[in-house]
């Protein structure tokens, strides 16, 4: 799953620590999400979208190049 977390976070002038604290997760979790190494739970995805001022479907989108058929 690809995402725009890093792009929107930087546009808002937020640090990874800021997003992590507001979302109730560790900075390492935010790093993993930004690097497409971790797909967040639906609950976390909604929290991140709220923090970043967007919707879940605008924040996260499928990576069709890496999906198994």
Order of alpha helices (4+ residues) and beta strands (2+ residues): beta-alpha-alpha-alpha-alpha-alpha-beta
